[in-house]
Amino acid sequence: MKSIVIREMTIYVILLVALALLMHPDLLSNPTERFSLMQERKNYFHPLVYTFIIYLFLLIVRFIVKKIVVFFKKIKDR
C-alpha cells in the first residue's frame, strides 16, 4: 500500500512540474516574478486543482487500459 501511495504521489508531482513548465515557461528564467504574480492575485491553489483534474483523467485512462490488458490475457489463456 505504501509503495502505491509513493508511486501515485510521484506521478502527481511530475505532472504538476511538467504542467507548470508547459503553461509558464518563464518559471525557468524568472521564477520570483511568477510567484509574486501568484501572491498578488491570491491564486495559490490553481496549479494543484488543474493538475488534479488531469491526474484524474489519466487515472481513469490507466484503469481502462489495465482492464483491457487483463481481459485480453484471460482470452489468451483459454
C-alpha positions in Angstrom: 0.0 0.0 0.0 2.8 2.4 0.9 4.5 1.8 -2.5 1.3 2.6 -4.3 0.9 5.9 -2.5 4.5 6.8 -3.2 4.1 5.9 -6.9 0.9 7.9 -7.3 2.4 10.9 -5.4 5.5 10.8 -7.7 3.2 10.7 -10.8 1.3 13.7 -9.4 4.4 15.8 -8.6 5.9 15.0 -12.0 2.7 16.0 -13.7 2.5 19.2 -11.6 6.0 20.2 -12.6 5.5 19.4 -16.2 2.2 21.3 -16.5 3.7 24.3 -14.7 6.6 24.4 -17.0 4.5 23.9 -20.1 2.0 26.6 -19.1 4.5 29.1 -17.7 7.9 28.7 -19.4 9.1 31.8 -17.5 9.4 29.7 -14.4 12.8 28.6 -15.7 14.1 32.1 -16.4 12.4 34.2 -13.7 10.5 32.2 -11.1 10.3 35.0 -8.5 8.3 37.1 -10.8 5.8 34.3 -11.4 5.5 33.5 -7.7 5.0 37.2 -6.9 2.2 37.3 -9.5 0.6 34.3 -7.8 0.8 36.0 -4.5 -0.5 39.3 -5.8 -3.6 37.5 -7.4 -4.0 35.1 -4.5 -4.4 32.1 -6.8 -2.1 29.7 -4.8 -4.1 26.6 -5.4 -4.9 26.7 -9.1 -1.9 24.6 -10.2 -3.0 21.9 -7.8 -6.6 21.9 -9.0 -5.7 21.8 -12.7 -3.1 19.1 -12.0 -5.7 17.1 -10.0 -8.2 17.3 -12.9 -5.6 16.0 -15.4 -4.4 13.4 -12.9 -7.9 12.0 -12.5 -8.3 11.8 -16.3 -5.0 9.9 -16.5 -6.1 7.7 -13.7 -9.3 6.7 -15.5 -7.3 6.1 -18.7 -4.8 3.9 -16.8 -7.7 1.9 -15.2 -9.4 1.3 -18.5 -6.1 0.2 -20.2 -5.4 -2.1 -17.3 -8.8 -3.7 -17.6 -8.4 -4.2 -21.3 -5.0 -5.9 -20.8 -6.4 -8.2 -18.2 -9.3 -9.1 -20.5 -7.0 -10.0 -23.3 -4.8 -12.0 -21.0 -7.8 -14.1 -19.9 -8.8 -14.6 -23.6 -5.2 -15.7 -24.4 -5.0 -18.1 -21.5 -8.1 -20.0 -22.6 
